[in-house]
């Protein structure tokens, strides 16, 4: 199911990162979510390895030196079971998004001296359709807030909404990577292979630091 | 509301106090998110008739201005806004505690 996009990526200006930002947004809003896979398992395997290799090259201590990639297939019931496993039964202390991906982005931003802008062309009023950020003046200083009206889809199955929400966060990680390092080719952004994996109909369930299951649907899940 | 949302709101309340302005509540919320979550972000989630809703992309839980000051809401995937309560949770009445 494609989500209807209330945003127009071509409106966004991001200085030297404009082209990368528009390409990331354009590709993301075009994803046909939870459709059957459009890539072979071997190609999906290679994409996940690319993400892992790029990410580990930047932050070796966050990523296991070796990765075991398994594959799984099924329908909504099996997908929901995997969501439940990764959500409620992952080993303590391991959380792919919060313990690995977010620290990766934070370190990259810090390394490039980047923080969310408080002024300039990327900033506009809340709800503006051409600015990535908005700023609120608080008593302790202004704060920058993401202002992109990414489409949400009201799927009946909560597991689908849950998983897509975290995919959305990976898009924001990818965008911040480009904003922090505008000269980085998209092919070197570690989050891009993940977004390509989602677009190709694969859902990674990273259950341990060294083990991931790439799930693909046998028929549309929505 | 998820346990993470609850932790973030608890810290934000302690930073902003019991009756902050909406802008100061956003400042406290943002500080709380960046302290508790690496690369923590807050998002404009939508708007009510009184102003923007700012909060978590994942859960849809955020804050919005209202006539009383600041209110907690959740924006559903369908875009509907569900009130969750005031900035400060209602305290049990003292006399009830001593019964």
HADDOCK unambig.tbl for C-alpha pairs under 7 A between the chains (distance, minus, plus):
assign (segid A and resid 102 and name CA) (segid B and resid 38 and name CA) 5.47 0.50 0.50
assign (segid A and resid 102 and name CA) (segid B and resid 39 and name CA) 5.50 0.50 0.50
assign (segid A and resid 103 and name CA) (segid B and resid 38 and name CA) 5.34 0.50 0.50
assign (segid A and resid 103 and name CA) (segid B and resid 39 and name CA) 6.58 0.50 0.50
assign (segid A and resid 105 and name CA) (segid B and resid 39 and name CA) 6.38 0.50 0.50
assign (segid A and resid 106 and name CA) (segid B and resid 38 and name CA) 6.13 0.50 0.50
assign (segid A and resid 106 and name CA) (segid B and resid 39 and name CA) 4.83 0.50 0.50
assign (segid A and resid 126 and name CA) (segid B and resid 44 and name CA) 6.95 0.50 0.50
assign (segid A and resid 126 and name CA) (segid B and resid 52 and name CA) 6.89 0.50 0.50
assign (segid A and resid 136 and name CA) (segid B and resid 23 and name CA) 6.31 0.50 0.50
assign (segid A and resid 137 and name CA) (segid B and resid 23 and name CA) 6.38 0.50 0.50
assign (segid A and resid 138 and name CA) (segid B and resid 23 and name CA) 5.08 0.50 0.50
assign (segid A and resid 138 and name CA) (segid B and resid 24 and name CA) 4.74 0.50 0.50
assign (segid A and resid 138 and name CA) (segid B and resid 27 and name CA) 5.28 0.50 0.50
assign (segid A and resid 139 and name CA) (segid B and resid 24 and name CA) 5.91 0.50 0.50
assign (segid A and resid 143 and name CA) (segid B and resid 27 and name CA) 6.21 0.50 0.50
assign (segid A and resid 145 and name CA) (segid B and resid 42 and name CA) 5.53 0.50 0.50
assign (segid A and resid 145 and name CA) (segid B and resid 43 and name CA) 5.42 0.50 0.50
assign (segid A and resid 145 and name CA) (segid B and resid 44 and name CA) 6.76 0.50 0.50
assign (segid A and resid 146 and name CA) (segid B and resid 42 and name CA) 6.33 0.50 0.50
assign (segid A and resid 146 and name CA) (segid B and resid 43 and name CA) 4.63 0.50 0.50
assign (segid A and resid 146 and name CA) (segid B and resid 44 and name CA) 6.22 0.50 0.50
assign (segid A and resid 147 and name CA) (segid B and resid 43 and name CA) 6.04 0.50 0.50
assign (segid A and resid 147 and name CA) (segid B and resid 44 and name CA) 5.24 0.50 0.50
assign (segid A and resid 152 and name CA) (segid B and resid 77 and name CA) 5.82 0.50 0.50
assign (segid A and resid 153 and name CA) (segid B and resid 77 and name CA) 6.07 0.50 0.50
assign (segid A and resid 154 and name CA) (segid B and resid 77 and name CA) 4.85 0.50 0.50
assign (segid A and resid 154 and name CA) (segid B and resid 78 and name CA) 5.27 0.50 0.50
assign (segid A and resid 165 and name CA) (segid B and resid 58 and name CA) 5.30 0.50 0.50
assign (segid A and resid 166 and name CA) (segid B and resid 58 and name CA) 6.80 0.50 0.50
